[in-house]
Amino acid sequence: MDKNFLSSQIGQQLRFYRQQRQLSLDELSEITGVSKPMLGQIERGASNPTVAVLWKIASGLQVPLASFLMKNPSIKLIREDEQPFFKEDHDLFEAFTNFALPGIPLENYRIRMHPGCLHQSEATSIGVTKMITVYSGVLCIEIGGEKHTLQKGDAISFSTDVQQTYQNSYEDICEFHMTIHYSSPYMNAQTSC
């Protein structure tokens, strides 16, 4: 996905969510922990935020992170080569969006970690749960100081209110599926009739 297009799309989505909630940039900064100047740059498409910054914004707004990446959230079928994705950690961590719709309190990702990848995910608010199933390779994950090694077919779920460290110390690519579930009142209100 073209970087300029992605920056513009993220900015448009951010402006949409901010205006939908009738928030000023100051108010948005307060609930997300991201500075007002940075939020303004992102809205204008002048800055491509890191995943950590985008995660803070998504958590503050209580929307799936992937909702910033999808051009048409009503798509039901996304071919593998059309899946929105982002890369982190020197392109060793790749996350492909499989499913995320505004108002639905979950999102699905296919994650690919190349050998030597070390990826950290900051703690988020209570009420967010991650569920992981490993499809290939070996995933070493530390959740709030507790270490686990997952091999093909292994699964784990946990609350994201603690920091997580994901590592692939092996020679093969590790690929896994991650579902993120939001149980906040705002997300649940969006799904009710």
C-alpha positions as CSV (number, residue, x, y, z in Angstrom):
1,M,0.0,0.0,0.0
2,D,1.4,3.4,-1.0
3,K,2.8,5.3,2.0
4,N,1.2,8.7,1.0
5,F,-2.1,7.1,0.4
6,L,-2.0,5.4,3.7
7,S,-1.1,8.6,5.5
8,S,-4.0,10.4,3.8
9,Q,-6.4,7.6,4.7
10,I,-5.4,7.5,8.3
11,G,-5.8,11.3,8.5
12,Q,-9.2,11.2,7.0
13,Q,-10.4,8.4,9.3
14,L,-8.9,10.3,12.4
15,R,-10.8,13.5,11.4
16,F,-14.0,11.5,10.9
17,Y,-13.8,9.8,14.3
18,R,-12.8,13.1,16.0
19,Q,-15.6,15.1,14.4
20,Q,-18.1,12.3,15.0
21,R,-17.5,12.6,18.7
22,Q,-17.3,16.4,18.5
23,L,-13.9,16.5,20.0
24,S,-11.3,19.3,19.6
25,L,-7.7,18.4,18.9
26,D,-7.0,19.4,22.6
27,E,-9.7,17.0,23.8
28,L,-8.5,14.2,21.5
29,S,-4.9,14.7,22.8
30,E,-6.1,14.4,26.4
31,I,-7.9,11.1,25.8
32,T,-5.2,9.5,23.6
33,G,-2.0,10.8,25.2
34,V,-0.8,11.9,21.7
35,S,0.3,15.6,21.4
36,K,-2.0,18.1,19.7
37,P,0.6,19.0,17.0
38,M,1.1,15.3,16.2
39,L,-2.6,14.7,15.9
40,G,-2.9,17.7,13.6
41,Q,-0.1,16.4,11.3
42,I,-1.7,13.0,11.2
43,E,-5.1,14.5,10.3
44,R,-3.5,16.5,7.5
45,G,-1.8,13.4,6.1
46,A,1.6,15.1,6.8
47,S,2.8,12.4,9.2
48,N,2.6,8.6,9.0
49,P,2.2,7.5,12.6
50,T,4.0,4.5,14.1
51,V,1.9,1.6,15.2
52,A,2.4,2.6,18.8
53,V,1.0,6.1,18.2
54,L,-1.9,4.8,16.1
55,W,-2.6,2.2,18.8
56,K,-2.8,5.0,21.4
57,I,-5.2,6.9,19.2
58,A,-7.4,3.8,18.5
59,S,-7.5,2.9,22.2
60,G,-8.4,6.5,23.2
61,L,-11.2,6.6,20.6
62,Q,-12.1,3.0,21.4
63,V,-12.1,1.9,17.7
64,P,-10.2,-1.0,16.1
65,L,-6.7,0.0,15.0
66,A,-7.5,-1.6,11.6
67,S,-10.4,0.8,11.0
68,F,-7.7,3.4,10.1
69,L,-6.3,1.2,7.5
70,M,-9.3,0.0,5.6
71,K,-10.6,2.1,2.7
72,N,-14.0,0.5,2.5
73,P,-15.1,-1.1,5.8
74,S,-18.1,-2.8,4.3
75,I,-15.8,-5.3,2.3
76,K,-16.6,-8.9,3.2
77,L,-13.9,-10.5,1.1
78,I,-10.3,-9.4,1.0
79,R,-7.9,-11.4,-1.2
80,E,-4.5,-12.1,0.3
81,D,-2.7,-9.6,-2.0
82,E,-5.3,-6.9,-1.2
83,Q,-5.1,-7.0,2.6
84,P,-4.0,-3.7,4.2
85,F,-0.8,-4.2,6.1
86,F,1.8,-2.4,8.1
87,K,5.4,-3.2,9.0
88,E,7.4,-2.4,12.1
89,D,10.7,-3.3,13.7
90,H,12.9,-2.8,10.5
91,D,10.3,-4.6,8.4
92,L,10.7,-7.8,10.4
93,F,7.1,-7.6,11.9
94,E,4.3,-7.6,9.3
95,A,0.6,-7.4,10.3
96,F,-2.1,-8.0,7.7
97,T,-5.7,-6.9,8.4
98,N,-8.1,-9.7,7.8
99,F,-11.2,-8.2,9.4
100,A,-12.2,-5.0,11.2
101,L,-15.4,-3.0,11.0
102,P,-16.3,0.1,12.9
103,G,-18.8,-0.7,15.6
104,I,-17.8,-4.4,15.8
105,P,-15.7,-4.9,18.9
106,L,-13.1,-7.2,17.4
107,E,-10.4,-7.2,14.7
108,N,-8.4,-10.0,13.2
109,Y,-4.8,-10.0,12.0
110,R,-2.4,-12.3,10.3
111,I,1.0,-11.6,11.7
112,R,4.3,-12.6,10.2
113,M,7.5,-12.3,12.2
114,H,10.8,-12.8,10.4
115,P,13.8,-14.4,12.1
116,G,15.4,-12.1,14.7
117,C,12.2,-10.0,15.1
118,L,11.6,-8.5,18.5
119,H,8.3,-6.5,18.8
120,Q,6.8,-4.8,21.9
121,S,3.2,-3.8,22.4
122,E,2.4,-1.4,25.2
123,A,-0.1,-2.0,27.9
124,T,-3.6,-0.7,27.0
125,S,-6.8,-0.1,28.9
126,I,-8.6,-2.8,30.8
127,G,-11.2,-4.6,28.7
128,V,-9.1,-5.5,25.7
129,T,-8.2,-9.2,25.1
130,K,-5.9,-10.7,22.5
131,M,-6.2,-14.2,21.3
132,I,-3.3,-15.8,19.4
133,T,-3.0,-19.1,17.4
134,V,0.4,-20.0,15.9
135,Y,0.3,-21.5,12.4
136,S,4.0,-21.9,11.6
137,G,7.3,-21.4,13.4
138,V,7.8,-20.7,17.1
139,L,6.6,-17.6,18.9
140,C,8.1,-16.5,22.2
141,I,5.9,-14.1,24.0
142,E,6.3,-12.4,27.4
143,I,3.1,-11.1,28.9
144,G,3.6,-8.9,31.9
145,G,6.8,-10.6,32.8
146,E,5.5,-14.2,32.3
147,K,7.2,-16.0,29.4
148,H,5.6,-18.5,27.0
149,T,6.8,-20.4,24.0
150,L,4.1,-21.3,21.4
151,Q,4.6,-23.7,18.6
152,K,2.4,-24.6,15.6
153,G,-1.2,-25.2,16.8
154,D,-0.7,-23.6,20.2
155,A,-3.0,-20.8,21.3
156,I,-3.0,-18.2,24.1
157,S,-5.3,-15.4,25.2
158,F,-4.6,-12.6,27.6
159,S,-5.7,-9.1,28.8
160,T,-3.6,-6.3,27.2
161,D,-3.4,-4.2,30.4
162,V,0.2,-5.3,30.6
163,Q,3.1,-4.9,28.2
164,Q,3.7,-7.7,25.8
165,T,7.0,-8.7,24.0
166,Y,6.8,-10.9,20.9
167,Q,10.0,-12.6,19.7
168,N,11.1,-14.9,16.9
169,S,14.5,-16.2,17.9
170,Y,14.4,-19.0,15.4
171,E,15.5,-19.4,11.7
172,D,12.0,-19.8,10.3
173,I,9.3,-17.2,9.8
174,C,6.7,-17.4,12.5
175,E,3.1,-16.8,11.3
176,F,0.2,-16.5,13.7
177,H,-3.4,-15.2,13.8
178,M,-4.3,-12.6,16.3
179,T,-7.9,-11.6,17.3
180,I,-8.3,-8.4,19.4
181,H,-11.6,-8.1,21.3
182,Y,-12.8,-4.9,22.9
183,S,-15.3,-5.1,25.7
184,S,-15.6,-1.4,26.5
185,P,-19.1,0.0,26.9
186,Y,-18.6,2.3,23.9
187,M,-17.8,-0.5,21.6
188,N,-20.7,-2.6,22.9
189,A,-23.1,0.4,22.5
190,Q,-22.0,0.6,18.8
191,T,-23.1,-3.0,18.1
192,S,-26.5,-2.8,19.8
193,C,-29.7,-1.8,17.9
